[in-house]
Amino acid sequence: VNNFYAPLLADAKERGLVALQEWIKRLYTVEEAEDLLTCCELEGDTLTVKISESPAIRHLRATGTEPSPFYIEQTRTLYSTMADSLNLSFILSYYDDTGKAEFSFKTRKYQGGK
């Protein structure tokens, strides 16, 4: 993840969450799936993303292939690894077998301590 997405991660280290927001929006545009990205909003230190259905899962099913019940792990691994590289929190708050998902990235704040 860190090597493949190195240009995105470098951009996000420089510009913050707005770089991730732009990348996610561009990704769904390229996939011709803008209608499935129902929310990609940056408010303060949080980027919230809502997807009504995964374009990849929709494509797999349309071609007669049933996706693995562990497909969510691709999403979780990709975004949590990106978040760790950027010192962000990644929270997956909803996911179902259509790929419908809600997740967010949030800037980690130092909470004090020793």
NORDA-V888737 format. One record per backbone hydrogen bond with DSSP energy under -0.5 kcal/mol. NH is the residue of the N-H (numbers start at 1). CO is the residue of the C=O. Records with the same first field share a line. If there is no record, write none. Layout:
# NORDA-V888737
NH=CO + CO
This chain:
# NORDA-V888737
5=1
6=3
9=5
10=6
11=7
12=8
13=9
14=10
15=11
16=12
18=15
19=16
20=16
21=17
22=18
23=19
24=20
25=21
26=22
27=23
28=24
29=25
30=26
31=27
32=29
33=28
36=33
37=33 + 34
38=36 + 50
39=50
41=48
43=41 + 46
46=43
47=105
48=41 + 46
49=103
50=39
51=101
52=36
54=98
58=54
59=55
60=56
61=57
62=58
63=59
64=61
65=60
66=64
67=65
71=68
73=70
74=71
75=71
76=72
77=73
78=74
79=75
80=76
81=77
82=78
83=79
84=80
85=81
86=82
87=84
88=83
89=106
91=104
93=91 + 102
94=102
96=100
99=96
101=51
102=94
103=49
104=91
105=47
106=89
107=45
108=87
